Amino acid sequence: MAEEREQPISAPERLDELQLVRFMEGRLDAAEQADVQARLQRSPEDRRTLDALREEARLLREATENLSEPPAKIGEKVIAVLRAEHRRQVALERARRFRNRLIALTATAALLLLGLYFLSPREETARMLSGTAASVARDGGTPVPLPKGGLLYDEDTLITGRAQFVRVGLTSNCRVDVDEDSRLRIEKGAASLFSIESGRARVSTVGLKHSALVRTSYGHIRAEPDTEFEFWLATPREIRWPAWTEAWRPERPEVPPPTALACVTVFRGSVYIHTDEHPKGFPVGAGRRVTFTAGRLPVSQQEFDDWEALDSRREPWHGLDGVAPPGLASLELFPPFNWKELGERMGLLGDRVTLPASVVAATKEAFGLLAKAQSVDDPVARAAQLGQGQQALRAAAQGLPLSSELRWLGRTIEGLAHYERGRCLQGRSPVDATGAFLAASVAFHEALAGSQQDLGADAGVAAGLGSYAAPKLTVSARLKDLSPVEQGMLLARFYLPWALLAQADQAGKAGETETMAREPLPPLFEQAAALLDVSVEGLAARYGRALALAAEGRADEALEVLAGIRSFSVAGLPDPVRAQAEGLRQAAHVASVRIHAGRDEWDRVHDVLDLFRTRYPLSKNGPAMERMEAIQAQALRQAADAAYEKKDWTTAWSRYDALLRASEAETRLTPAAYWALRLRQLEIALAAGKGVEALRLARQIKHDGAAGLSAANRTRAAELGAQAEELFRSQRQERKTRAVESIQLDMRE
């Protein structure tokens, strides 16, 4: 076909020399001879090769016949080819041997270096100097125990668990005190470069000639020589507020915990915090604390005049050898009560009870009524349900033997039911709440003393719970592990003073002037605290003693007890116990603010608030800060109103100003209430003759607060604004007149 392309012709295959030699000597058959002849005609190269072979054969034949040396021409050619091939083979062999030797030497050197790396000792960059035991993860591996004197190397991570405090010394002379639940990674110990991944640590660069660099997830901290500072990554913790000391409220939905916050506190020298926002470093000097996050620096700043307030963590565990913080038990005396479980532990319920069937049935019904109260959210209905359960238990106890301590154990549980009923009625019916707390105290008294009004003097009545020896408690003790008598005695001892304190408080609110004769409360709380010394319930008894002292007017003694509770160390405590202890510590701060505010000691109020912010950077992690601000605002309002009524304008002005600024009233009050207070402050400014302040307030109310005022208050604000304008102009004119007179007097002189 015309469109068909021609196939390329491949080059003819060359004849090898063997075929040419056999052709030349005539050893091929006719067909092969003809084929070779045809290929020779087509291939000039093969013809030249054949001619060369014929020439070589002729020369060899002549040389053999004449026994003569080959001509110089052919000898030089052959020798040159042979020598060239020999040199090439020798060069290849030498290159192969050199390559093999080089590979062998390289492998030997690598093995030698690897052996030196693994067999030679690593150079230490840090050492554990003192403290409790800790763990170390070598190069990110599994943590292993690290004893005192244990060595740390670069890329090692020091890990401390609960109740573990250690002091680490770097080879650069930098010292780090690592708290419990922390992670510290050594990066370059000789250069004072390390990372704090979590927890809390205090760093000292005293004696260093260069700065130290601490890396954190929130930024880098550069510490100058001769500096002491603390880094703390504060994270939200559970805090159990002692709600059992207050009116009962349904459980609120959990509020999302605040985010973590980084804190840098400088005790000596200076540091610089480097973040993306501050690449050149944010300076922090001695006596200051700065809090920040990854995206915000600073969140807050504090300055301290009191070194003790600044150094709020003075536990000595880092410098001691193998000494851990003391433990604290949680006996689980606090509400909410599991009534059925409590009845079984007391021996009033269960299969082992050897009582008449009627008593067993009545007791079971009584505890069923008490258990139903736990699911009632309405306080009044809950109080009624508790009252029914208590009455049923009282009726069932009439069938108990007089010689059995079960009668007093039942009275203890009745007292607990009365106490919880009183809490439900607090703030709703002070009279009924007073009666409930009074009934609770009577029940606890009778259970401890072994007497009951409707029994009279009877020699056959069992001894009261208070006549038994107190149990020796340890940090691992639990209420359920004690005998029924010991459980009842501890419950009665603990709740008796609390019931009396609540009864006195509610009686005052109900307007009752007559009070029943009773022994002083502080000794009762002190007795309970001594009995429960190794438990968080003992700390709660000390808190109750402080409240009782304050109620009796012994404020200085109360503040001393509260100061001890505020500084109580929670180091090393398990999370549930720590949550309860932290709640009591925060409650002690609130009680201190209440006492100081009631005595008009505002400097002390601010000191307690500053100390609280130091100990709890996440101030919203618990209700304490909100309550202290509310107490401060209420006390300021009362003091301001009292000064206003007395027309003490200077005092009234300062109190209202502090109320509206320091207590964050604008965010807590409604707009109408807030701007009504501002209007009152404007009246005080006019009465005190403060023209500048009055004009500023009048303009602020006009521009920002008009929408929050009622029609009458808006009219009143306009009138006061006009008076403020007039007062300001008149005072300004007076100042000008005095200035002119002063200048004229100077000119005359």
C-alpha positions in Angstrom: 0.0 0.0 0.0 1.1 3.5 -0.7 0.5 4.6 2.9 2.5 1.7 4.3 5.7 2.9 5.8 9.0 1.1 5.1 10.4 -1.0 7.9 13.9 0.0 9.0 16.6 -2.3 7.8 18.7 -3.6 10.7 22.5 -3.7 10.4 23.9 -7.1 9.1 25.3 -9.3 11.8 29.1 -9.4 11.7 31.0 -12.7 11.1 33.2 -13.8 14.0 36.9 -14.5 13.5 36.3 -18.3 14.0 34.0 -18.5 11.0 36.4 -16.4 8.9 39.3 -18.7 9.9 37.4 -21.8 9.0 36.3 -20.1 5.6 39.9 -19.2 4.9 41.1 -22.8 5.6 38.2 -24.3 3.6 36.7 -26.3 6.5 33.1 -25.2 5.8 30.6 -27.2 3.7 29.3 -25.8 0.4 26.2 -24.1 1.8 28.1 -22.4 4.7 30.9 -21.5 2.3 28.4 -19.8 0.0 26.7 -18.0 2.8 30.0 -16.6 4.1 31.0 -15.6 0.6 27.7 -13.7 0.2 28.1 -11.9 3.5 31.6 -10.9 2.7 30.4 -9.3 -0.4 28.0 -7.2 1.6 30.3 -6.4 4.5 33.5 -4.4 3.9 34.4 -4.8 7.6 34.3 -8.6 7.3 36.4 -8.4 4.2 39.0 -6.3 5.9 39.0 -8.7 8.9 39.5 -11.6 6.5 42.4 -9.9 4.8 44.1 -9.2 8.2 43.7 -12.9 9.1 45.2 -14.0 5.8 48.1 -11.6 6.3 48.7 -12.8 9.8 48.5 -16.5 8.7 51.0 -15.7 5.9 53.4 -14.0 8.3 53.2 -16.8 10.8 53.8 -19.4 8.1 56.8 -17.6 6.8 58.1 -17.1 10.3 57.7 -20.8 11.0 59.3 -21.8 7.8 62.3 -19.5 8.1 62.6 -19.8 12.0 62.9 -16.0 12.1 61.6 -13.4 14.5 58.4 -11.7 13.5 58.7 -8.4 11.9 59.0 -5.4 14.3 55.8 -4.0 12.9 53.6 -6.9 14.0 55.5 -7.4 17.3 55.1 -3.9 18.5 51.4 -3.9 17.7 50.7 -7.2 19.6 52.9 -6.2 22.6 51.2 -2.8 22.8 47.8 -4.4 22.9 48.9 -7.0 25.5 50.5 -4.4 27.8 47.5 -2.1 27.6 45.1 -4.9 28.5 47.4 -5.9 31.4 47.6 -2.4 32.7 43.8 -2.2 32.5 43.3 -5.4 34.5 45.9 -4.4 37.1 44.2 -1.0 37.5 40.8 -2.6 37.9 42.2 -5.0 40.5 43.8 -2.2 42.5 40.6 -0.2 42.4 38.6 -3.2 43.7 41.1 -3.8 46.5 41.1 -0.1 47.5 37.3 0.0 47.5 37.1 -3.1 49.7 39.6 -1.8 52.1 37.9 1.6 52.4 34.5 0.0 53.1 36.1 -2.2 55.8 37.9 0.7 57.4 34.7 2.8 57.4 32.6 0.0 58.9 35.3 -0.6 61.6 35.4 3.1 62.5 31.6 3.3 62.7 31.5 0.2 64.9 34.2 1.7 67.1 32.3 5.0 67.5 29.1 3.2 68.2 30.7 1.1 70.9 32.3 4.2 72.5 28.9 5.9 72.5 27.1 3.1 74.3 30.0 1.8 76.5 31.4 5.2 77.6 29.6 6.9 80.6 27.2 9.8 79.6 28.1 13.2 81.0 25.7 14.2 83.8 24.0 17.6 83.5 21.9 17.5 86.7 21.6 15.7 90.0 18.8 15.2 92.5 20.0 16.9 95.6 17.2 16.2 98.1 13.5 15.7 98.6 11.3 12.7 98.3 11.6 10.0 95.6 10.7 10.9 92.0 10.9 9.2 88.5 12.8 9.9 85.4 12.1 9.0 81.8 15.4 8.5 79.9 15.2 9.8 76.3 11.4 9.6 76.4 11.3 6.1 77.6 9.4 4.4 80.4 9.7 6.3 83.8 11.9 4.6 86.4 12.5 5.5 90.0 15.1 8.2 90.7 16.7 8.0 94.2 18.5 10.8 96.1 21.7 11.6 94.3 20.4 10.2 91.0 21.9 11.6 87.9 20.1 13.3 85.1 21.3 13.8 81.6 20.2 15.9 78.6 16.9 14.9 77.1 15.8 13.3 80.4 12.4 14.2 81.9 12.0 14.4 85.7 8.5 13.4 86.8 7.0 13.9 90.3 3.7 12.4 91.4 1.5 13.2 94.3 3.4 14.1 97.6 6.7 14.1 95.7 8.9 17.2 96.1 12.5 17.3 94.9 15.4 19.7 94.5 17.5 19.4 91.4 20.9 21.0 90.9 22.2 21.6 87.4 25.9 21.4 86.6 25.6 25.2 85.8 24.9 25.8 89.5 21.2 26.5 88.7 18.9 25.1 91.3 15.3 24.0 90.7 12.7 23.0 93.4 10.1 20.9 91.7 6.7 20.5 93.2 4.4 17.5 93.1 2.5 16.6 89.9 5.1 18.3 87.7 7.3 17.4 84.7 10.7 19.0 84.1 12.7 18.2 81.0 16.5 18.8 80.9 17.5 20.1 77.5 21.0 21.5 78.1 21.8 21.3 81.8 25.3 22.8 81.4 23.7 25.9 79.8 20.8 26.2 82.3 18.2 25.3 79.6 15.3 23.2 80.5 11.5 22.9 80.0 8.7 22.9 82.6 5.9 20.9 80.9 3.5 20.9 83.8 3.1 21.7 87.5 5.1 24.2 89.5 8.8 24.9 90.1 11.0 27.5 91.8 14.2 28.4 90.0 17.3 30.0 91.5 20.1 31.4 89.3 22.1 32.7 92.3 25.8 32.2 91.5 25.4 31.9 87.8 27.4 34.0 85.4 24.9 33.7 82.6 21.1 33.8 82.3 18.9 30.7 82.4 16.2 29.9 79.9 13.0 28.0 80.8 10.8 26.8 78.1 7.0 26.4 78.6 4.0 25.8 76.4 3.0 29.4 77.0 6.3 31.1 76.2 10.0 31.2 77.2 11.3 32.7 80.4 14.7 34.2 80.6 16.1 34.7 84.1 19.0 37.0 84.7 21.8 35.9 87.1 21.1 36.2 90.8 17.4 35.7 90.3 14.8 33.6 92.1 11.5 33.1 90.6 8.6 30.6 90.4 6.8 29.3 87.4 3.3 27.8 88.0 1.0 26.4 85.4 -2.2 26.7 87.4 -4.8 24.2 86.2 -8.4 23.9 87.5 -8.9 21.7 90.5 -12.0 20.3 92.2 -13.0 22.4 95.2 -15.8 21.2 97.5 -17.3 24.2 99.3 -18.5 23.4 102.8 -22.1 23.7 101.8 -23.2 21.7 104.8 -22.6 24.8 107.0 -25.1 26.8 105.0 -28.7 26.6 103.8 -29.5 23.6 101.6 -29.7 24.3 97.9 -30.3 21.9 95.0 -27.1 21.0 93.2 -26.4 23.5 90.5 -25.2 22.4 87.0 -21.5 22.3 86.8 -19.9 25.5 85.5 -17.2 24.9 82.9 -13.9 25.2 84.7 -11.6 28.1 83.9 -8.7 27.6 81.5 -5.2 27.0 82.7 -3.1 30.1 83.6 0.7 30.5 83.7 2.0 32.4 86.7 5.5 33.9 87.1 6.4 35.3 90.5 9.7 36.9 91.0 11.2 37.0 94.5 14.6 38.4 93.6 16.2 39.8 90.5 14.3 40.0 87.2 13.0 37.8 84.4 11.8 38.3 80.8 8.8 36.5 79.4 9.1 35.9 75.6 6.0 35.2 73.6 4.8 35.8 70.0 3.2 39.0 71.3 6.4 40.1 73.2 9.4 38.7 71.2 11.8 41.0 72.9 10.6 40.0 76.4 8.1 41.3 78.9 10.0 42.4 82.0 9.0 41.2 85.5 10.9 42.6 88.5 11.3 41.6 92.1 8.1 41.6 94.2 5.8 41.1 91.2 3.6 38.4 89.8 2.4 38.2 86.2 -0.2 35.8 84.9 -0.5 35.1 81.2 -1.8 32.6 78.6 -0.5 31.6 75.2 -2.3 34.4 73.5 -2.4 37.1 76.2 0.4 38.7 78.2 -0.3 39.9 80.8 -3.7 38.7 82.0 -3.1 40.3 85.4 -0.3 41.8 87.5 0.3 42.0 91.2 2.8 43.8 93.3 3.6 42.8 96.8 4.9 44.8 99.8 4.7 41.8 102.1 7.4 39.2 101.3 5.4 36.6 103.3 2.3 37.2 101.1 4.4 36.9 98.0 6.1 33.6 99.1 2.9 31.8 99.8 4.3 28.3 99.4 6.9 27.7 102.0 6.7 23.9 102.4 10.2 22.6 103.2 9.8 19.2 101.5 12.3 20.0 98.7 15.1 20.3 101.1 14.4 17.3 103.3 15.6 13.8 102.6 12.9 11.3 102.0 10.3 13.2 104.1 6.9 13.5 102.5 4.1 15.8 103.6 1.8 14.5 106.3 -1.4 12.8 105.2 -5.0 13.8 106.1 -7.9 11.4 106.5 -11.4 11.9 105.2 -13.8 10.1 107.5 -16.8 10.9 105.2 -18.8 12.6 107.9 -20.1 15.3 105.6 -23.5 15.3 103.8 -25.2 14.1 101.7 -26.0 11.1 103.9 -26.8 7.7 102.5 -29.5 7.0 105.1 -29.9 3.3 104.4 -26.2 2.6 104.4 -25.9 4.6 107.6 -28.6 2.5 109.2 -26.9 -0.7 108.2 -23.5 0.5 109.6 -25.2 1.5 112.9 -26.8 -2.0 113.2 -30.4 -0.7 112.8 -30.9 -2.3 109.3 -29.7 -5.4 107.6 -29.9 -9.2 108.0 -27.9 -9.3 111.2 -30.4 -7.2 113.2 -31.8 -9.3 116.1 -34.9 -7.3 116.9 -38.6 -8.0 117.0 -40.2 -8.1 113.6 -42.4 -5.1 114.3 -39.4 -3.0 115.2 -37.4 -4.1 112.1 -40.4 -3.3 109.8 -40.9 0.2 111.4 -37.2 0.9 111.2 -37.0 -0.1 107.6 -40.0 2.1 106.8 -38.4 5.1 108.6 -35.1 4.8 106.7 -37.1 4.5 103.5 -38.8 7.8 104.2 -35.4 9.4 104.9 -34.0 8.0 101.7 -36.9 9.5 99.6 -35.9 12.9 100.8 -32.6 12.7 98.9 -34.5 12.9 95.6 -36.7 15.9 96.5 -35.4 19.2 95.1 -37.9 21.6 96.7 -36.4 22.7 100.1 -39.7 22.9 101.9 -40.9 19.5 100.6 -37.5 18.0 101.4 -37.7 19.3 104.9 -41.2 17.8 105.3 -40.0 14.4 104.0 -37.1 14.5 106.5 -39.5 15.3 109.3 -41.6 12.3 108.5 -38.6 10.0 108.4 -37.4 11.4 111.7 -40.8 10.9 113.4 -41.1 7.4 112.0 -37.6 6.5 113.3 -38.5 8.0 116.7 -41.6 5.8 116.9 -39.6 2.7 115.8 -37.0 3.4 118.5 -39.7 3.0 121.2 -39.5 -0.7 120.6 -35.7 -0.9 121.1 -34.4 -2.4 124.3 -33.4 0.1 127.0 -30.2 -1.7 127.6 -29.1 -1.5 124.0 -26.9 1.3 122.6 -29.0 1.1 119.4 -31.4 3.6 121.1 -28.6 6.2 121.1 -27.5 5.4 117.7 -31.0 6.0 116.5 -31.1 9.3 118.3 -27.8 10.3 116.5 -29.5 9.6 113.1 -32.5 11.6 114.3 -30.2 14.5 115.0 -28.8 14.3 111.6 -32.3 14.3 110.1 -33.1 17.4 112.2 -29.9 19.1 111.1 -30.6 18.5 107.4 -34.2 19.7 107.9 -33.0 22.9 109.5 -30.7 23.5 106.5 -33.7 23.2 104.2 -35.6 25.8 106.2 -32.8 28.3 106.5 -33.5 31.5 104.7 -37.2 30.5 104.3 -38.6 30.1 107.8 -36.1 31.2 110.5 -38.5 30.2 113.3 -38.9 26.6 111.9 -35.2 26.4 111.1 -34.4 27.4 114.7 -36.6 24.7 116.0 -35.1 22.1 113.8 -31.5 22.9 114.8 -32.6 23.0 118.4 -34.1 19.5 118.1 -30.9 18.3 116.4 -28.8 19.6 119.3 -31.1 17.9 121.8 -30.9 14.6 120.0 -27.1 14.8 119.9 -26.9 15.7 123.6 -29.1 12.8 124.6 -27.2 10.3 122.4 -23.9 11.3 124.0 -25.2 11.6 127.6 -27.4 8.4 127.5 -30.5 10.2 128.8 -33.9 10.9 127.3 -36.7 13.0 128.7 -39.4 10.4 128.3 -37.3 7.7 130.0 -36.5 9.3 133.3 -33.9 7.8 135.7 -33.6 4.2 134.9 -30.6 2.1 135.9 -31.3 -0.3 133.1 -30.7 2.3 130.3 -27.6 1.8 128.2 -24.7 4.1 128.7 -24.5 7.1 126.3 -22.1 7.2 123.4 -20.0 9.8 125.0 -19.0 7.4 127.8 -17.1 5.2 125.3 -13.4 5.6 124.6 -12.6 7.7 121.6 -11.2 5.8 118.6 -7.6 6.3 117.7 -7.7 7.6 114.1 -5.1 7.4 111.4 -4.8 9.0 108.0 -6.3 5.9 106.4 -9.3 5.7 108.8 -12.8 5.8 107.4 -16.1 6.1 109.3 -17.4 2.8 107.9 -14.4 0.9 109.3 -15.2 1.9 112.9 -17.6 0.2 115.2 -21.3 1.4 115.3 -20.7 3.0 118.7 -17.6 4.9 117.5 -19.4 6.0 114.4 -22.3 7.4 116.3 -20.1 9.1 118.9 -18.0 10.9 116.2 -21.1 12.0 114.3 -22.8 13.4 117.5 -19.5 15.1 118.6 -19.0 16.7 115.3 -22.5 18.0 114.5 -23.6 19.0 118.0 -21.7 22.4 118.0 -22.7 23.0 114.3 -26.4 22.5 115.2 -26.0 24.9 118.2 -24.2 27.5 116.1 -26.9 27.4 113.3 -29.6 27.5 116.0 -28.1 30.7 117.5 -27.8 32.3 114.0 -31.3 31.5 113.0 -32.7 32.6 116.4 -31.1 36.0 115.9 -32.6 36.3 112.4 -36.0 35.3 113.8 -35.9 38.1 116.3 -35.8 35.9 119.3 -34.3 37.6 122.3 -34.5 34.7 124.8 -31.8 32.0 124.3 -31.6 28.7 126.1 -28.7 28.1 128.5 -26.0 26.1 126.8 -22.3 25.6 127.2 -20.0 27.9 125.1 -19.5 26.7 121.5 -15.8 27.3 121.0 -14.9 24.5 123.5 -17.3 22.1 121.8 -15.7 22.8 118.5 -12.2 22.5 120.0 -13.1 19.2 121.6 -14.3 17.9 118.2 -11.2 19.2 116.5 -9.0 17.3 119.0 -11.0 14.2 118.5 -10.7 14.4 114.7 -7.3 15.9 114.5 -5.9 13.8 111.6 -8.9 14.3 109.3 -10.3 17.0 107.2 -13.3 16.9 109.6 -10.9 18.2 112.3 -10.0 21.1 110.0 -13.7 21.8 109.6 -14.1 21.8 113.4 -11.4 24.4 113.7 -13.3 26.5 111.1 -16.4 26.1 113.2 -14.5 27.3 116.2 -13.5 30.4 114.4 -17.1 31.2 113.4 -18.2 30.6 117.0 -15.5 33.0 118.3 -16.6 35.6 115.8 -20.2 35.2 116.9 -19.2 35.8 120.5 -17.4 39.0 119.6 -13.9 37.6 119.9 -12.9 38.7 116.4 -9.1 38.8 117.0 -9.1 35.1 118.2 -11.3 34.1 115.3 -9.0 35.8 112.8 -6.0 34.0 114.3 -7.7 30.6 113.8 -8.8 31.5 110.3 -5.3 32.6 109.4 -4.1 29.1 110.4 -6.7 27.5 108.2 -5.9 29.8 105.2 -2.3 28.7 105.4 -3.0 25.0 106.0 -0.8 23.0 103.6 -2.7 20.7 101.2 0.6 19.3 99.8 0.5 15.6 99.0 -3.2 15.1 99.8 -5.3 12.8 97.6 -7.7 14.7 95.3 -10.9 14.0 97.2 -9.4 15.1 100.5 -7.6 18.0 98.9 -10.9 19.2 97.4 -12.5 19.4 100.8 -9.5 21.0 102.4 -9.3 23.6 99.7 -13.0 24.4 100.2 -12.4 25.0 103.9 -9.4 27.2 103.1 -11.4 29.3 100.7 -14.3 29.5 103.3 -11.7 30.8 105.8 -10.8 33.6 103.4 -14.4 34.5 103.1 -15.0 34.5 106.8 -11.9 36.7 107.3 -13.2 39.3 104.8 -16.5 39.3 106.5 -14.9 40.0 109.9 -12.6 42.7 108.6 -15.4 44.4 106.6 -17.6 44.4 109.6 -14.8 46.2 111.6 -14.3 48.7 108.7 -10.7 47.4 108.2 -10.5 47.9 104.5 -6.8 47.6 104.3 -7.1 44.1 105.8 -9.9 43.3 103.4 -7.6 44.1 100.5 -4.7 42.1 102.0 -6.9 39.0 102.3 -8.2 39.5 98.7 -4.6 39.9 97.4 -3.5 36.8 99.3 -6.4 34.8 97.9 -5.5 35.8 94.3 -1.9 34.8 95.1 -2.9 31.3 96.3 -5.7 30.9 93.7 -4.8 32.5 90.4 -7.9 30.9 88.9 -10.2 32.9 91.1 -13.3 31.6 89.4 -12.4 28.0 90.4 -14.8 28.1 93.4 -17.4 30.5 94.8 -15.1 32.3 97.3 -14.1 35.3 95.2 -17.7 36.1 94.2 -18.7 35.9 97.9 -15.9 38.1 99.1 -16.7 40.7 96.5 -20.4 40.6 97.5 -19.4 41.0 101.2 -17.2 43.9 100.4 -19.9 45.6 98.4 -22.5 45.1 101.1 -20.2 46.5 103.8 -19.2 49.5 101.7 -22.9 50.2 100.9 -23.8 50.1 104.6 -20.9 52.3 105.5 -21.7 54.7 102.7 -25.4 54.9 103.5 -24.6 55.5 107.2 -22.2 58.4 106.3 -24.8 59.8 103.9 -27.5 59.8 106.6 -25.0 61.5 109.0 -24.2 64.0 106.2 -20.6 63.1 106.5 -20.0 63.9 102.8 -16.2 63.2 102.7 -16.6 59.7 104.2 -19.8 59.0 102.1 -17.9 60.0 98.9 -15.0 57.7 99.6 -17.2 54.8 100.5 -19.5 55.2 97.5 -16.5 55.6 95.2 -14.9 52.4 96.6 -18.2 50.6 96.3 -18.6 51.5 92.6 -15.0 50.9 91.7 -13.4 48.2 93.8 -16.3 45.8 94.1 -17.0 45.6 90.4 -20.6 46.8 91.0 -21.2 47.6 87.3 -21.0 43.9 86.4 -22.9 42.6 89.4 -25.7 45.1 89.8 -28.6 45.7 87.4 -28.2 48.9 85.3 -31.0 50.6 87.2 -29.4 49.9 90.6 -25.9 50.8 89.4 -26.9 54.2 88.0 -29.1 55.0 91.0 -26.0 54.6 93.1 -24.1 56.9 90.7 -26.9 59.4 91.1 -26.6 59.2 94.9 -22.8 59.7 94.5 -23.5 62.8 92.4 -25.7 64.2 95.2 -22.8 63.6 97.7 -20.3 65.3 95.4 -22.5 68.4 95.1 -23.0 68.4 98.9 -19.3 68.0 99.5 -18.5 70.9 97.1 -16.5 68.6 94.7 -17.2 70.6 91.4 -14.9 68.6 89.2 -16.0 65.2 90.3 -19.7 66.3 90.2 -19.4 67.6 86.6 -17.6 64.3 85.6 -20.3 62.2 87.2 -23.1 64.3 85.7 -21.8 63.9 82.2 -21.2 60.2 82.7 -24.7 59.7 83.9 -26.1 61.7 81.0 -24.2 59.8 78.3 -24.0 56.3 79.7 -26.7 55.9 82.3 -29.8 57.7 81.0 -31.3 54.5 79.6 -30.9 52.7 83.0 -32.7 55.4 85.0 -36.4 55.7 85.7 -38.2 58.9 84.4 -38.1 60.5 87.9 -34.4 59.7 88.2 -33.7 61.1 84.7 -35.4 64.3 85.7 -33.4 64.4 88.9 -30.2 63.7 87.0 -30.8 66.7 84.7 -31.4 69.0 87.7 -28.3 67.7 89.5 -26.3 68.1 86.2 -27.3 71.7 86.0 -26.2 72.2 89.6 -22.9 70.5 88.8 -22.3 72.8 85.8 -23.0 75.9 88.0 -20.8 74.6 90.8 -17.9 73.9 88.5 -18.1 77.3 86.8 -18.3 79.1 90.1 -15.3 77.2 91.5 -13.3 77.7 88.4 -14.0 81.5 88.6 -13.0 81.5 92.3 -9.7 79.7 91.3 -9.1 82.3 88.6 -9.8 85.2 91.0 -7.4 83.7 93.6 -4.8 83.2 91.0 -5.0 86.9 89.8 -4.9 88.1 93.4 -1.9 86.0 94.1 -0.1 87.3 91.0 -0.9 90.9 92.0 0.3 90.3 95.5 3.6 88.9 94.2 4.0 91.9 91.9 3.5 94.4 94.8 6.1 92.5 96.8 
